């Protein structure tokens, strides 16, 4: 009787450890957004952040096969009046979508990281991965923030492999920076030309290991950030 009970306990422990390991393994492959930081530079509010697990081994193999992958970052700035917290009573100040891409030239053996305003070349995956895993982008003019109002930033990132050539990617990224600048000048939310984007992707975005959850920054005020 004692041996049978001991065996049951042993089996239960093994099942628990096995399930825990699978949950840990699944969680470890999720994309995370670290250190969402608002910074005021040259009269504009920049958002900086770092992405963990953005390029999985499967995604790395996809890129090295020659397919371009788009990194799509959704950013929303909220304001919080007196007594409001991060999850209640918030008003949207602006919303933008930032695009970048990473690709590999199988002939020249170089990695290309493309942003709307620049393109970088790397001779190894590690450096390309490090660069594409960082974000620094202007989202709104400093003058559009009230001095004593609290704000927060919500962010989500997704990486999407696409069957498109580099010139097509450049065209879409070029349009995105034009629309971002226009949105900042008009003090309105930024809406990406999704028709062009979906045409380029050839399919809809998908959730799962290629998309992070929504992450929030700490709340801040304009006076907290100073000016650089």
CORGIDA-V298817 format. One record per residue. N is the residue number from 1. PHI is phi in whole degrees, -180 to 180 (none if undefined). OMEGA is omega in whole degrees, -180 to 180 (none if undefined). D_FIRST is the distance of its C-alpha to the first C-alpha in whole Angstrom. Layout:
N/PHI/OMEGA/D_FIRST  N/PHI/OMEGA/D_FIRST
This chain:
1/none/-180/0  2/-66/180/4  3/-64/-180/5  4/-65/179/5  5/-67/179/6  6/-62/179/9  7/-64/179/10  8/-62/179/11  9/-63/180/12  10/-62/179/14  11/-64/180/15  12/-62/179/17  13/-64/180/19  14/-62/179/20  15/-64/179/21  16/-63/180/23  17/-65/179/25  18/-65/179/26  19/-65/180/27  20/-61/180/29  21/-65/179/30  22/-65/178/32  23/-64/178/33  24/-64/-179/35  25/-65/178/36  26/-63/-179/38  27/-66/-176/39  28/-69/-179/40  29/-91/-179/43  30/-71/176/44  31/-84/178/48  32/-120/175/48  33/-111/-176/52  34/-108/170/52  35/52/173/55  36/-70/-171/57  37/-131/173/60  38/-84/-179/63  39/-140/175/67  40/-98/-180/70  41/-137/178/73  42/52/175/76  43/78/180/76  44/-131/175/73  45/-86/175/69  46/-97/172/67  47/-116/176/63  48/-115/180/62  49/-164/175/58  50/-129/-178/56  51/-110/176/53  52/-104/178/50  53/62/180/48  54/-66/-178/51  55/-111/178/52  56/-73/177/48  57/-62/178/48  58/-66/179/49  59/-68/177/52  60/-60/179/53  61/-64/178/53  62/-63/-180/55  63/-65/-178/57  64/-71/174/58  65/-79/178/59  66/111/179/62  67/-80/174/61  68/-75/175/62  69/-124/179/59  70/-92/172/60  71/-103/-175/59  72/-113/-178/59  73/-117/176/59  74/-98/-176/59  75/-130/176/61  76/-129/175/61  77/-104/179/63  78/-113/171/63  79/-114/-177/64  80/-131/178/63  81/-73/-175/65  82/-56/177/65  83/84/-179/62  84/-97/178/60  85/-107/-175/57  86/-67/-172/56  87/-119/178/54  88/-141/174/57  89/65/-176/60  90/-88/178/61  91/-118/-178/64  92/-77/178/64  93/-91/177/67  94/-159/179/67  95/-142/-179/65  96/-133/172/65  97/-122/-179/64  98/-104/-179/64  99/-119/169/64  100/-146/-179/64  101/-146/175/63  102/-134/-179/62  103/-146/-178/63  104/-132/176/63  105/-90/-174/66  106/-69/-180/65  107/-85/-180/68  108/-86/180/69  109/61/175/65  110/-125/173/66  111/-99/179/64  112/-117/174/66  113/-113/-173/65  114/-113/172/67  115/-114/-180/68  116/-57/-174/70  117/-114/-179/73  118/-162/175/72  119/-132/-178/70  120/-119/-179/69  121/-121/-180/68  122/-132/180/65  123/-96/176/65  124/-146/-175/61  125/-67/-176/58  126/-58/-179/57  127/-70/178/60  128/-64/179/61  129/-63/180/57  130/-63/-178/58  131/-71/-178/61  132/-70/180/60  133/-87/178/57  134/-124/180/59  135/-135/171/61  136/-150/-172/64  137/-145/175/66  138/-77/-178/69  139/-119/-177/68  140/-163/176/71  141/-76/-179/74  142/-57/-178/74  143/-64/-180/76  144/-85/177/74  145/-100/176/72  146/-79/-171/73  147/-64/-171/73  148/-106/-179/70  149/-89/178/68  150/-85/-179/64  151/-131/172/63  152/-147/-177/60  153/-123/175/59  154/-110/-174/57  155/-146/174/56  156/-141/-179/54  157/-128/179/55  158/-141/174/54  159/-118/-171/55  160/-129/175/56  161/-73/-177/57  162/-133/175/60  163/-100/-179/63  164/-149/180/66  165/-84/-172/68  166/-65/180/69  167/-65/177/73  168/-64/178/71  169/-61/179/68  170/-59/-179/71  171/-63/-180/73  172/-68/179/70  173/-64/178/70  174/-63/178/73  175/-67/-176/73  176/-66/-179/70  177/-73/176/72  178/-63/-178/75  179/-72/176/73  180/-63/179/72  181/-62/180/75  182/-63/180/76  183/-65/179/74  184/-66/-180/74  185/-67/-177/78  186/-91/-177/77  187/58/179/75  188/-127/177/73  189/-67/-179/69  190/-93/177/69  191/-117/-179/68  192/-70/175/68  193/-72/-172/70  194/-68/178/67  195/-60/178/69  196/-65/-177/70  197/-66/-179/66  198/-67/176/64  199/-63/179/67  200/-70/-178/66  201/-68/-177/62  202/80/177/63  203/-166/-179/60  204/-79/175/58  205/-66/180/56  206/-132/179/52  207/-85/180/49  208/124/-175/46  209/-70/-180/46  210/-91/-180/50  211/-132/178/50  212/-83/167/49  213/-75/173/49  214/-78/177/51  215/-121/-179/52  216/-116/171/54  217/-83/168/56  218/-69/177/56  219/-72/-178/59  220/-153/173/63  221/-118/179/66  222/-61/-179/69  223/-69/177/70  224/-63/-172/67  225/-86/-177/68  226/66/180/71  227/-154/-179/74  228/-122/none/74
